[in-house]
Amino acid sequence: MARRGTKPPLPDDFEEHILDIDVGDEIKSSFLEYAYSVIYSRALPDARDGLKPVQRRILYTMDDMSLRPDRGHVKSARVVGEVMGKLHPHGDSAIYDALVRMAQPWSMRLPMVDGHGNFGSPDDSPAAMRYTECRMAPAAVAMTQSLDEDTVDFKANYDSRELEPSVLPAAIPHLLVNGATGIAVGMATNIPPHNLVEVVQALRHLLKHPKASLEDLMRFVPGPDLPTGGKIVGLEGVRDAYASGRGSFKMRATARIESVTPRKKGIVITELPYGVGTERVVERIKVLVQSKKVQGISDIKDLTDRTNGLRLVIEVKNGFVPEALLEQLYKLTPLEESFGINAVALVDGQPRTLGLKEMLEVFLGHRVDVVRRRSTFRRGKAADRLHLVEGLLLAILDIDEVIQLIRASDNAAAAKERLMTVFDLTTIQAEYILDMPLRRLTKFSKLELDKEKTELEQQIEALDAILNDEQQLRKVVSDELAEVAKTFGTPRRTVLLASAGTAVTVGAASLEVPDDPCFALLSSSGLLARTSTDEVPGQGEGRANHDVVVSAVRTTARGEVGVLTSRGRLVRTQVLDMPELPASANDPNLQGGLPLSEVLSLEPGERALALTSLATDGPGLALGTAQGVVKRVNPEVLNRDEWEVVSLKEGDEVVGAVELATGDEELCFITSDAQLLHFPAEGVRPQGRSGGGIAGIRLGSGARVVWFGALEGDDAVVFTASGAATALPGTEPGAWKVTPFTEYPAKGRATGGVRCHRFLRGEDTLVLAWAGPAPARGAASSGAPVELPPAEGRRDGSGTPGSIPLAAVAAPVARQVGVAARA
């Protein structure tokens, strides 16, 4: 035996074999294998389900462990261990990092993991996996649904002991909704998150119109919708990315100027760019202040909490213009960041750079294949069961003979052969009858079997219709996508701005702006702007390419206007704070407008309804509430920033507000149960601001007012859109109808009105209503214009199916401000 530390002697027959390998070839081969592994097994998502392998394995493992939303949380370490041991041998830190990101609402637009514990923040890392717990989020169930119905292919894991799906069924377009980021070898991917409802609308449109252009699809998906909100400035880069897969855009924080103390102004930041944390912003501002590159900041406070969300307050020294300082901070700090889109994903196993339409087409192809395979699987299961039920029915009809035959047989094999011969049964049917329990030999069981047979035949017929008709198959895909949007859809968080414009530079030059007459405008998506002159904008021959203006008042550039809200508040605001539209605007759109949230603070659930000129003469304001109350308010302007103009009852809110021009207008109510009532405004006695109003319309059981306003002239029209009360708002277009206002007779105040829309099957409410000067103009939630039907509807007629969900309807700007201009 050799001593420790010495080599043992070699055997006499030992022959040494040395293989000469070229180092360059070995390095090249090893690097290619490494690059292949990173690209296909780690860094890039599959374009079908939008998941990287580690994300797919996490969701599959959680589904296999039955960690569904209705079950309790389990330790994250347990999930990580299962994933690492069975499917992903790349270390627990990589798996846990992926799991944590899938649970963070500021990282994912639609989180896939429901985390319990400290999952970090945009600035801080999460707690260790032994301290946190997790389970599947409801959206993750939709990603893994139907895995057990042969919808996708399975492959062997790294040691061929387990099976894992090569792709998930993915009822949610994850690649676009949650985006993706990853760095491979020689390539990378960076896809921003989008709004689920908008993506589903584009997918359903593409299903009906496979040759749709990029412009058609961008009507539904105008740009990314980031989890942290904020603003996107400059949409050209977004369009380039949607066309070619590569582009960039600027993300900007949401900020507004407030009085932080009685004598000091401050910049309050409520939303940050995607991927930017408050600590990073604070640290950068401190460095700029210490190096004297930025002056005018006296203090910075991070008041973020779980109740009020993000709130970063930057106090401005007296003598400095907050708007100019904010513009400087946008340039020098992470309050404005660039996002480079590089949409690279795996398609048929190969990395490809995809535009918007390509990403949508790949997902739709996957969903069509999933639904086809699922339908084939379900049909096979139903056919197998029907085969057994038919055998049971034959046995029950002659049950005495069956029992006698079985008793007379020597063994089970002989009984099976005799059953097959006597009753002409198949092997499967005969074995099933032999295994049948005695409790199935009752008369009631035969009734149950007859009913089950009928149901199975109907199910097979329906599945055959789907499998044999491509259009029916695509309709099933479209309906399932609509259901996903209803279940998981949320409103848009990110404001899209065509360009920075004057949104933050107006205040810096406020002393140079003359006090010229102009019009203040409010759009359906909450953007404010002012015209450059007092000329009435033209109606225009074309369509406005963004939004509709829902309120317009005449004022001056340095004047003040009031914003009427659904809580019955009138909030004073400066016209000078609104960005100026070009003088050549013809029927202007408000793409460069200023978001309302930067001008005033609204309470949760509060909406801005209209603008008022704050005039102290004239007929005053008219308000209508959801509970059918109407009120005329005497003109009154107080020496304060806001005040109430109506006392609301518990649970009530203002649904419409308008500044009367002459007092001879017709006040109009439209209710959710399709009743319309209009009566002269002079029939409502004006009250002071503390009054609660009087009865306007008598409501039916469970009904509420959906629109209130004032009309003047014989060319007015009424728009109504019907739908289901159970549908998620903003997901169903409904049935539209435009009718001349003259079709509706006037009734007395406090009566029930007349029917203005006839509901069809599946409809039980008005989802949107409007009345005003023709022509009516519609806008989607993204701000895209929508063509409405001609004003040829009957008073009590039903509507025609709409194209996409509407967010607002309004008259052209010229028709809204024409009365004010004449006055």
C-alpha positions in Angstrom: 0.0 0.0 0.0 1.3 3.4 -0.9 2.0 5.9 1.8 -0.3 8.9 2.2 0.8 11.7 -0.1 2.5 9.5 -2.7 1.0 8.1 -6.0 0.3 4.4 -6.1 2.4 2.4 -8.7 0.8 1.9 -12.1 -0.1 -1.6 -13.2 2.3 -3.4 -15.6 -0.3 -3.5 -18.5 -1.2 0.2 -18.2 -1.1 2.1 -21.5 -1.3 5.9 -21.5 -3.6 7.5 -24.1 -3.4 11.2 -24.7 -5.8 12.9 -27.1 -4.6 16.1 -28.8 -7.3 18.7 -29.0 -7.0 22.1 -30.7 -7.6 24.7 -28.0 -9.4 27.1 -30.5 -11.8 24.4 -31.6 -12.6 23.4 -28.0 -13.2 27.0 -27.0 -15.4 27.6 -30.0 -17.4 24.4 -29.4 -17.9 25.0 -25.7 -18.9 28.7 -26.2 -21.5 27.7 -28.8 -23.0 25.1 -26.5 -23.1 27.7 -23.7 -24.6 30.4 -26.0 -27.2 27.9 -27.2 -28.1 27.0 -23.6 -28.5 30.6 -22.5 -30.6 31.6 -25.5 -33.0 28.7 -25.5 -33.1 27.6 -21.9 -32.6 30.8 -19.8 -32.8 34.3 -21.3 -35.4 34.5 -24.0 -39.2 34.0 -23.6 -41.3 31.9 -25.9 -43.5 34.1 -28.1 -46.5 31.8 -27.5 -46.8 32.0 -23.7 -44.4 34.9 -23.2 -42.5 33.0 -20.4 -38.9 32.1 -19.9 -38.2 28.5 -19.0 -37.7 29.3 -15.3 -41.0 31.2 -15.2 -42.8 28.4 -17.0 -41.3 25.8 -14.6 -42.3 27.8 -11.5 -46.0 28.1 -12.7 -46.1 24.5 -13.7 -44.7 23.3 -10.4 -47.1 25.5 -8.4 -50.0 24.1 -10.4 -48.7 20.6 -9.9 -48.5 21.3 -6.1 -52.1 22.6 -6.2 -51.0 26.0 -4.8 -54.1 27.7 -6.2 -55.6 31.0 -5.0 -58.2 29.2 -2.8 -55.5 27.3 -1.0 -53.1 28.6 1.7 -49.7 30.1 1.1 -46.6 27.8 1.4 -43.0 28.7 2.0 -41.3 30.1 -1.1 -38.3 27.8 -0.3 -40.5 24.8 -0.8 -41.5 25.9 -4.3 -38.0 26.8 -5.2 -36.8 23.4 -4.0 -39.4 21.6 -6.1 -38.5 23.6 -9.2 -34.7 23.1 -8.7 -34.9 19.4 -7.9 -37.2 18.4 -10.7 -36.9 20.9 -13.6 -34.4 23.8 -13.3 -30.9 22.8 -12.1 -29.5 26.3 -12.2 -29.4 27.3 -8.5 -32.0 28.5 -6.1 -31.1 32.2 -6.3 -32.1 32.4 -10.0 -35.3 30.6 -9.3 -36.3 32.7 -6.3 -35.4 36.0 -8.1 -37.8 35.0 -11.0 -40.5 34.0 -8.5 -40.2 37.3 -6.6 -40.4 39.3 -9.8 -43.6 37.5 -10.8 -45.1 38.6 -7.5 -44.1 42.3 -7.6 -47.0 44.6 -8.8 -44.4 47.3 -9.8 -42.6 44.8 -12.0 -45.5 42.9 -13.6 -48.6 44.6 -15.0 -50.5 41.4 -14.1 -48.7 39.5 -11.3 -48.6 35.7 -11.6 -47.6 34.9 -8.0 -49.5 35.9 -4.9 -46.8 36.7 -2.4 -47.1 36.9 1.4 -44.3 38.6 3.3 -41.5 41.0 2.3 -41.1 40.8 -1.4 -39.0 43.9 -1.6 -39.7 47.3 -3.2 -38.3 49.1 -6.3 -35.3 50.0 -4.1 -34.9 47.1 -1.7 -34.4 43.4 -2.2 -36.9 40.9 -0.8 -36.5 38.8 2.3 -34.9 35.3 2.0 -37.1 32.6 0.6 -37.3 30.9 4.0 -39.2 33.9 5.3 -41.7 34.5 2.5 -44.7 32.5 1.3 -46.4 32.3 -2.0 -49.2 30.7 -4.1 -50.6 31.1 -7.6 -52.3 34.4 -8.4 -55.7 34.1 -10.2 -54.0 35.1 -13.5 -51.6 32.2 -13.2 -54.5 29.7 -13.1 -55.5 31.1 -16.6 -52.0 30.4 -17.8 -52.0 26.8 -16.7 -55.6 25.9 -17.4 -56.3 22.8 -19.5 -52.8 21.5 -19.1 -54.3 18.0 -18.4 -56.3 18.0 -21.6 -53.5 17.4 -24.1 -53.3 21.1 -25.1 -49.5 21.3 -25.3 -46.6 18.9 -25.8 -44.5 17.7 -22.9 -40.8 17.0 -22.9 -38.3 15.2 -20.6 -36.6 17.3 -18.0 -32.8 17.6 -17.6 -32.3 14.0 -16.3 -35.3 12.4 -18.2 -37.0 11.4 -14.9 -39.8 14.0 -15.1 -41.9 15.6 -17.8 -42.5 19.3 -18.2 -44.6 21.3 -20.7 -42.7 22.8 -23.6 -45.1 25.7 -23.5 -48.1 26.6 -21.3 -51.7 26.9 -22.7 -51.6 30.6 -21.7 -55.1 32.1 -22.0 -53.4 35.5 -21.2 -51.1 37.2 -23.8 -48.3 37.3 -21.3 -45.5 38.5 -23.6 -47.2 41.9 -24.2 -49.1 42.2 -21.0 -46.2 41.7 -18.6 -43.3 42.3 -21.1 -40.0 40.6 -20.8 -36.3 41.4 -20.3 -33.3 39.2 -20.6 -29.7 39.2 -21.8 -28.5 36.2 -23.8 -25.2 35.7 -25.7 -25.0 38.1 -28.6 -28.7 39.2 -28.2 -31.1 40.6 -25.7 -34.8 41.3 -25.3 -36.6 44.2 -23.7 -40.4 44.3 -24.1 -42.5 46.8 -22.0 -45.8 45.8 -20.3 -49.2 46.7 -21.9 -52.8 46.9 -20.9 -54.6 43.6 -21.0 -58.0 45.0 -22.2 -56.3 46.9 -25.0 -54.3 43.8 -26.1 -57.4 41.6 -26.0 -59.3 44.1 -28.2 -56.4 44.1 -30.7 -56.4 40.2 -30.7 -60.1 40.0 -31.3 -59.9 42.5 -34.1 -57.1 40.5 -35.7 -59.2 37.4 -35.4 -61.9 39.0 -37.5 -59.6 40.9 -39.8 -56.4 38.9 -40.3 -55.1 41.4 -42.8 -55.4 44.4 -40.4 -52.7 47.0 -40.7 -50.5 48.2 -37.9 -52.5 51.5 -37.8 -55.7 49.4 -37.2 -54.1 47.5 -34.3 -52.6 50.7 -32.8 -56.2 52.0 -32.5 -56.5 49.4 -29.8 -52.9 49.3 -28.5 -51.7 52.9 -28.7 -48.7 52.3 -26.5 -47.3 50.5 -23.4 -49.1 50.6 -20.1 -46.5 50.5 -17.4 -47.2 49.0 -13.9 -46.0 52.2 -12.1 -48.1 54.5 -14.3 -46.3 57.8 -15.2 -46.3 59.3 -18.7 -44.8 58.2 -22.0 -43.5 61.2 -24.0 -43.0 60.8 -27.7 -45.0 58.1 -29.5 -42.9 57.9 -32.7 -40.4 55.5 -31.1 -43.3 53.3 -29.9 -44.7 53.1 -33.5 -41.2 52.2 -34.8 -41.0 49.4 -32.3 -44.5 48.1 -33.2 -43.5 48.1 -36.8 -40.0 46.6 -36.7 -39.5 45.3 -33.1 -37.0 48.0 -32.2 -37.5 51.5 -30.9 -37.4 53.7 -27.8 -39.5 56.1 -25.8 -39.1 58.3 -22.8 -40.8 57.6 -19.5 -41.6 60.6 -17.3 -42.7 60.8 -13.7 -46.1 62.2 -12.8 -45.7 65.4 -10.8 -47.8 68.4 -9.8 -47.1 71.7 -8.1 -48.7 72.0 -4.7 -48.6 74.3 -1.7 -46.6 72.1 0.8 -46.7 74.9 3.4 -48.7 78.1 3.7 -45.7 80.0 2.2 -43.9 77.4 0.1 -44.6 75.6 -3.2 -43.4 72.2 -3.8 -43.2 69.5 -6.5 -45.1 66.4 -5.5 -44.2 63.2 -7.4 -46.9 60.5 -7.3 -45.7 58.1 -10.1 -42.1 57.2 -11.2 -40.8 55.8 -14.5 -40.9 52.0 -14.8 -38.0 50.4 -12.9 -37.0 53.6 -11.0 -37.2 53.7 -7.2 -37.5 56.7 -4.8 -34.1 56.2 -3.2 -32.4 56.4 -6.6 -34.2 59.7 -7.3 -33.5 61.2 -3.9 -29.8 60.2 -4.0 -29.4 61.8 -7.5 -31.1 65.1 -6.4 -28.9 65.3 -3.3 -25.8 64.9 -5.5 -27.0 67.7 -7.8 -27.8 70.0 -4.9 -24.5 69.4 -3.2 -22.6 70.1 -6.5 -24.8 73.2 -7.1 -25.9 72.0 -10.5 -29.5 72.4 -9.3 -30.6 75.4 -7.2 -33.9 76.2 -5.6 -34.5 73.0 -3.6 -34.8 73.5 0.2 -35.7 69.9 1.2 -36.9 66.6 -0.2 -39.1 64.2 1.7 -40.2 60.6 0.9 -43.8 60.4 2.3 -44.6 57.0 0.6 -46.8 54.7 2.6 -49.1 51.8 2.1 -52.2 53.9 2.4 -51.4 56.8 0.1 -48.9 55.1 -2.2 -45.9 56.9 -3.7 -45.5 60.5 -2.6 -42.1 62.3 -3.0 -42.2 65.9 -2.0 -39.6 68.4 -3.2 -39.8 71.7 -1.5 -38.9 74.8 -3.6 -37.3 77.9 -2.2 -39.1 81.2 -2.4 -38.2 83.1 -5.5 -37.8 80.0 -7.8 -40.4 78.9 -10.4 -41.4 75.3 -9.6 -42.3 74.5 -13.2 -38.8 75.5 -14.4 -37.2 73.5 -11.6 -39.3 70.5 -12.5 -38.2 70.7 -16.1 -34.6 70.8 -15.0 -35.1 67.7 -12.8 -36.6 65.9 -15.8 -33.4 66.5 -17.7 -30.9 65.7 -14.9 -32.5 62.9 -12.7 -34.2 59.6 -13.2 -37.6 61.4 -13.2 -37.3 60.9 -17.0 -35.8 57.7 -18.4 -35.5 56.1 -21.8 -36.9 52.6 -22.5 -35.4 50.8 -25.5 -37.7 48.3 -27.0 -36.0 45.2 -28.5 -38.7 42.6 -29.0 -36.8 39.4 -29.4 -38.6 36.1 -28.6 -38.4 32.4 -29.6 -40.7 31.5 -32.5 -40.6 27.8 -33.6 -37.5 27.4 -31.6 -35.6 30.3 -33.3 -35.0 33.8 -31.9 -36.8 36.5 -33.9 -37.3 40.2 -33.6 -41.1 40.8 -33.7 -43.4 43.7 -34.3 -46.7 44.2 -32.7 -48.7 42.3 -35.3 -46.2 39.4 -35.3 -46.5 39.0 -31.6 -50.3 39.0 -31.7 -50.3 36.5 -34.6 -48.0 34.1 -32.8 -50.2 34.2 -29.7 -53.4 33.7 -31.7 -51.9 30.8 -33.6 -51.0 29.2 -30.2 -54.5 29.8 -28.8 -56.2 28.4 -31.8 -54.0 25.3 -31.6 -54.7 24.9 -27.8 -58.5 25.2 -28.3 -58.4 22.7 -31.2 -56.4 20.1 -29.2 -58.5 20.7 -26.1 -61.7 20.2 -28.1 -60.3 17.0 -29.7 -59.4 15.7 -26.2 -62.8 16.5 -24.8 -64.5 14.9 -27.8 -62.5 11.8 -27.3 -63.4 11.6 -23.6 -67.1 12.3 -24.3 -67.1 9.6 -27.0 -65.5 7.0 -24.7 -68.0 7.8 -22.0 -70.9 7.6 -24.5 -69.7 4.2 -25.6 -69.8 2.9 -22.0 -73.2 4.5 -21.4 -74.7 2.8 -24.4 -73.4 -0.5 -23.1 -74.9 0.1 -19.7 -78.2 0.9 -21.2 -78.2 -2.4 -23.1 -77.4 -4.3 -19.9 -80.1 -2.6 -17.8 -82.8 -3.4 -20.4 -82.1 -7.1 -20.0 -80.6 -7.1 -16.5 -82.1 -10.4 -15.4 -80.6 -12.2 -18.4 -77.2 -10.4 -17.8 -77.2 -11.6 -14.1 -78.2 -15.1 -15.1 -75.5 -15.2 -17.8 -72.8 -14.0 -15.3 -73.9 -16.5 -12.6 -73.8 -19.4 -15.1 -70.2 -18.5 -16.3 -67.2 -20.4 -14.8 -65.0 -17.3 -14.5 -64.8 -13.6 -15.4 -63.2 -14.3 -18.7 -66.0 -16.6 -19.8 -68.6 -14.1 -18.6 -67.0 -11.4 -20.6 -67.0 -13.6 -23.8 -70.6 -14.6 -23.3 -71.7 -10.9 -22.8 -69.9 -9.9 -25.9 -71.5 -12.7 -27.9 -75.1 -12.5 -26.6 -75.5 -8.7 -26.4 -73.1 -7.7 -29.2 -70.9 -5.6 -26.8 -67.3 -4.5 -27.2 -64.5 -5.6 -24.8 -64.5 -2.3 -23.0 -68.3 -2.4 -22.6 -68.3 -5.9 -21.3 -65.5 -5.3 -18.8 -67.3 -2.1 -17.5 -70.6 -4.1 -17.0 -68.8 -6.7 -15.0 -67.3 -4.0 -12.8 -70.7 -2.3 -12.4 -71.9 -2.0 -8.7 -75.3 -3.3 -7.8 -76.6 0.2 -6.9 -76.7 1.0 -10.7 -79.3 -1.7 -11.3 -82.3 0.6 -10.4 -85.0 2.2 -12.6 -83.7 5.6 -11.6 -80.3 4.8 -12.9 -81.7 4.2 -16.4 -83.3 7.7 -16.3 -79.9 9.1 -15.3 -78.1 7.2 -18.1 -80.7 8.3 -20.7 -80.1 11.9 -19.6 -76.3 11.5 -19.6 -76.5 10.0 -23.1 -78.4 13.0 -24.5 -76.0 15.4 -22.9 -73.0 13.5 -24.2 -74.4 13.5 -27.7 -75.1 17.2 -27.6 -71.5 17.8 -26.2 -70.0 15.8 -29.0 -72.1 17.6 -31.6 -70.9 21.0 -30.3 -67.3 19.9 -30.2 -67.6 18.6 -33.8 -69.0 21.9 -34.9 -65.9 23.6 -33.4 -63.4 21.2 -34.9 -65.1 21.2 -38.4 -65.6 24.9 -38.7 -62.5 27.2 -38.6 -64.7 30.3 -38.0 -66.5 28.6 -35.0 -63.1 27.7 -33.6 -61.8 31.3 -33.9 -65.1 32.5 -32.3 -64.4 30.3 -29.2 -60.9 31.8 -29.0 -62.3 35.3 -29.2 -65.0 34.6 -26.6 -62.4 33.2 -24.2 -60.2 36.2 -24.7 -63.1 38.5 -23.9 -63.7 36.6 -20.7 -60.1 37.0 -19.7 -60.4 40.7 -20.2 -63.5 40.9 -18.1 -61.9 38.9 -15.3 -58.4 40.4 -15.2 -58.7 43.7 -17.1 -57.8 47.0 -15.3 -57.9 50.6 -16.5 -54.9 52.2 -18.2 -52.3 53.6 -15.8 -49.8 55.3 -18.1 -50.7 58.6 -19.9 -49.5 58.8 -23.5 -48.3 62.1 -24.8 -47.3 62.7 -28.4 -44.5 65.1 -27.3 -43.3 66.9 -24.2 -44.7 70.1 -25.7 -45.4 72.8 -23.1 -46.7 70.5 -20.4 -43.9 71.6 -18.0 -42.6 74.7 -19.6 -45.7 76.9 -19.5 -45.2 78.0 -15.9 -41.6 79.0 -16.5 -42.7 81.7 -19.0 -46.0 82.6 -17.4 -45.1 86.3 -17.0 -44.6 86.6 -20.8 -48.0 85.2 -21.7 -50.6 88.0 -22.6 -54.1 87.8 -21.1 -55.7 87.1 -24.5 -59.2 85.5 -24.9 -59.1 81.8 -25.4 -61.0 78.6 -24.8 -60.2 76.0 -22.1 -60.8 72.4 -23.1 -61.3 69.1 -21.2 -61.0 65.8 -23.0 -62.6 62.4 -22.2 -59.3 60.9 -20.9 -58.8 63.8 -18.5 -56.5 66.1 -20.4 -56.6 69.9 -20.2 -55.5 72.4 -22.8 -56.3 75.9 -24.0 -56.5 77.4 -27.5 -54.2 80.1 -28.6 -57.0 82.5 -29.7 -60.7 83.1 -29.1 -61.5 81.9 -32.6 -64.0 79.1 -32.7 -62.3 75.9 -33.9 -63.6 74.5 -37.1 -65.3 71.1 -37.3 -62.8 69.7 -39.7 -63.3 67.3 -42.5 -61.2 64.5 -41.0 -61.3 62.7 -37.8 -59.4 63.9 -34.7 -56.6 61.3 -34.1 -56.9 61.3 -30.4 -59.6 61.7 -27.8 -62.8 63.9 -27.8 -63.4 67.2 -26.1 -66.2 66.8 -23.5 -66.2 70.3 -22.2 -65.2 73.8 -23.5 -65.6 77.2 -21.9 -64.6 80.7 -23.0 -62.0 82.5 -20.8 -58.6 84.3 -21.0 -55.0 83.0 -20.8 -54.5 84.4 -17.4 -58.0 83.8 -16.2 -59.4 81.0 -14.0 -61.9 78.2 -14.7 -63.7 75.8 -12.4 -63.7 72.0 -12.6 -67.0 70.4 -11.6 -66.5 66.9 -10.1 -68.7 63.9 -9.3 -68.5 64.7 -5.6 -70.3 68.0 -6.1 -67.1 70.1 -5.8 -66.1 73.0 -7.9 -62.3 73.4 -7.9 -60.6 76.6 -9.2 -57.7 76.2 -11.5 -55.4 78.5 -13.6 -55.9 78.6 -17.3 -52.2 79.4 -17.6 -51.2 76.0 -16.3 -52.8 74.4 -19.3 -50.7 73.8 -22.4 -51.5 75.8 -25.5 -52.7 74.2 -28.7 -51.4 75.3 -32.1 -53.3 78.2 -33.6 -53.9 76.2 -36.8 -55.7 73.4 -35.0 -58.9 72.5 -36.8 -61.2 70.6 -34.5 -58.2 70.1 -32.2 -57.2 67.0 -30.4 -55.6 67.1 -27.0 -52.6 64.8 -27.5 -50.3 67.4 -26.0 -52.7 68.2 -23.2 -51.9 68.2 -19.5 -53.3 65.4 -17.3 -55.9 66.6 -14.9 -54.1 64.9 -12.0 -51.2 67.5 -12.4 -53.6 70.4 -11.9 -55.8 69.2 -9.0 -56.1 66.4 -6.5 -59.2 64.2 -6.9 -60.4 61.8 -4.2 -60.5 58.0 -4.9 -63.4 57.4 -7.2 -64.0 61.1 -8.0 -64.2 62.2 -11.6 -64.0 65.5 -13.4 -67.2 66.2 -15.3 -67.1 69.6 -16.9 -65.5 73.1 -16.9 -67.2 76.3 -15.9 -66.2 79.9 -16.5 -66.8 81.0 -12.9 -69.0 83.8 -14.2 -70.9 85.7 -11.5 -73.8 86.6 -13.8 -75.9 84.5 -16.1 -78.3 81.6 -15.4 -75.7 79.6 -13.4 -75.0 75.9 -13.3 -77.2 72.9 -13.7 -76.4 69.6 -12.0 -77.9 66.1 -12.1 -77.2 63.2 -9.8 -77.3 59.4 -10.0 -80.4 59.3 -7.8 -82.3 61.6 -10.1 -81.9 64.9 -8.3 -81.6 68.1 -10.3 -80.3 71.4 -9.1 -79.7 74.9 -10.6 -77.0 76.8 -8.7 -76.9 80.6 -8.4 -73.7 82.1 -9.8 -71.3 82.5 -6.9 -67.5 82.5 -6.7 -65.9 82.2 -3.3 -62.5 83.4 -2.2 -61.1 79.9 -1.9 -59.6 77.1 -4.1 -62.6 74.8 -3.9 -66.2 74.7 -2.6 -69.3 72.5 -2.7 -72.1 73.4 -5.1 -74.5 70.7 -4.0 -75.3 68.7 -0.9 -75.3 65.1 -1.8 -77.2 62.3 0.0 -75.3 59.2 1.2 -74.3 57.0 -1.8 -75.3 59.7 -4.4 -72.9 61.4 -6.9 -73.1 64.0 -9.6 -73.3 62.4 -13.1 -73.6 65.5 -15.2 -72.9 69.2 -14.8 -73.2 72.1 -17.3 -73.0 75.9 -17.3 -76.2 77.2 -18.8 -75.8 79.8 -21.6 -79.3 81.4 -21.8 -81.5 79.6 -19.2 -83.8 78.5 -22.0 -82.2 75.1 -22.5 -83.8 71.7 -22.0 -82.5 69.7 -19.1 -82.2 66.0 -20.0 -81.9 62.8 -17.9 -81.0 59.3 -19.3 -81.3 56.4 -16.9 -79.7 52.9 -16.8 -83.1 51.3 -17.6 -83.3 53.3 -20.9 -85.7 56.1 -19.8 -85.2 59.6 -21.2 -86.8 62.7 -19.6 -86.3 66.3 -20.7 -88.0 69.5 -19.4 -87.3 73.2 -19.6 -84.5 74.6 -17.3 -86.7 77.5 -16.4 -88.9 75.1 -14.5 -86.1 74.5 -11.9 -85.8 77.2 -9.3 -82.2 78.3 -8.7 -80.8 77.5 -5.2 -77.7 78.5 -3.2 -74.7 76.2 -3.1 -75.8 74.6 0.2 -79.1 73.4 -1.3 -79.6 69.7 -2.1 -81.7 70.1 -5.3 -85.1 68.9 -6.1 -86.6 65.8 -7.8 -85.6 65.6 -11.4 -86.7 62.2 -12.7 -88.6 59.3 -11.1 -86.4 56.2 -11.2 -87.5 52.6 -11.5 -86.4 49.9 -9.1 -82.6 49.4 -9.2 -82.1 52.1 -11.9 -79.7 55.1 -11.8 -79.0 58.1 -13.9 -76.2 57.5 -16.4 -76.2 60.9 -18.1 -77.4 64.4 -17.4 -77.0 67.6 -19.5 -78.6 70.6 -21.2 -79.5 70.9 -24.9 -80.5 73.8 -27.1 -81.5 73.6 -30.8 -83.4 71.2 -33.0 -80.4 69.4 -34.4 -79.5 67.6 -31.2 -79.1 63.8 -31.2 -79.2 61.1 -28.5 -76.6 58.3 -28.3 -77.3 55.1 -26.3 -75.3 52.0 -25.9 -76.8 48.9 -24.3 -75.1 45.9 -22.6 -75.0 43.6 -19.7 -74.8 44.9 -16.1 -72.5 42.0 -15.2 -69.9 42.9 -17.8 -66.6 44.5 -16.7 -66.9 48.3 -17.7 -64.9 49.0 -20.7 -64.7 45.5 -22.1 -67.9 45.1 -24.1 -68.8 47.5 -27.0 -72.6 46.9 -26.6 -75.3 47.9 -29.1 -75.2 51.5 -30.3 -78.0 53.7 -31.5 -78.1 57.4 -32.5 -81.5 59.1 -32.6 -82.7 62.6 -33.3 -83.6 64.4 -30.1 -86.9 65.6 -31.6 -88.1 61.9 -31.4 -88.5 62.2 -27.7 -91.5 64.2 -26.3 -91.0 66.4 -23.3 -92.5 65.4 -20.0 -93.0 67.1 -16.7 -90.2 67.2 -14.1 -90.2 64.4 -11.6 -91.9 62.0 -14.0 -90.5 58.7 -15.5 -89.8 59.9 -19.0 -90.1 57.8 -22.1 -88.2 54.7 -23.3 -85.1 55.6 -25.4 -83.7 52.1 -26.1 -85.1 48.6 -26.4 -83.0 45.9 -24.8 -82.3 42.6 -26.7 -81.4 39.2 -25.2 -78.4 39.5 -22.8 -78.9 43.3 -22.4 -80.3 44.8 -19.3 -78.7 48.2 -18.9 -77.4 51.3 -20.7 -73.6 51.2 -20.4 -73.2 54.7 -22.0 -75.5 57.5 -23.0 -75.1 61.1 -24.3 -77.2 63.8 -25.9 -76.0 67.0 -27.6 -75.4 68.8 -30.9 -74.8 66.6 -33.9 -72.7 65.0 -35.1 -71.9 62.7 -32.2 -68.2 61.7 -31.9 -66.9 58.7 -29.9 -63.6 57.8 -28.4 -62.2 54.6 -27.0 -60.4 54.3 -23.6 -57.1 54.7 -25.5 -58.3 58.0 -26.9 -58.6 56.6 -30.5 -61.6 58.0 -32.4 -64.5 55.7 -33.1 -67.1 56.0 -35.9 -70.7 56.1 -34.7 -73.9 55.1 -36.6 -75.9 57.7 -38.4 -78.7 59.5 -36.6 -81.4 57.3 -38.0 -82.4 55.2 -35.0 -86.0 55.0 -33.7 -87.0 56.3 -30.3 -87.7 52.9 -28.8 -85.5 50.8 -31.2 -82.6 48.5 -30.4 -79.0 49.3 -31.3 -76.5 47.8 -33.7 -73.4 46.0 -32.4 -70.5 48.4 -31.7 -67.0 47.9 -33.0 -65.0 48.5 -29.8 -65.8 49.7 -26.2 -66.4 53.4 -26.0 -65.1 55.6 -23.2 -66.9 58.8 -24.1 -69.1 60.5 -26.7 -69.2 64.3 -27.3 -70.0 66.9 -29.9 -67.3 68.6 -32.1 -65.5 71.4 -30.3 -67.0 74.0 -32.6 -70.6 73.0 -31.7 -69.8 73.1 -27.9 -68.2 76.5 -27.9 -70.5 78.1 -30.6 -73.2 79.0 -28.1 -70.6 80.5 -25.7 -69.1 82.5 -28.6 -72.4 83.9 -29.6 -73.2 84.8 -26.1 
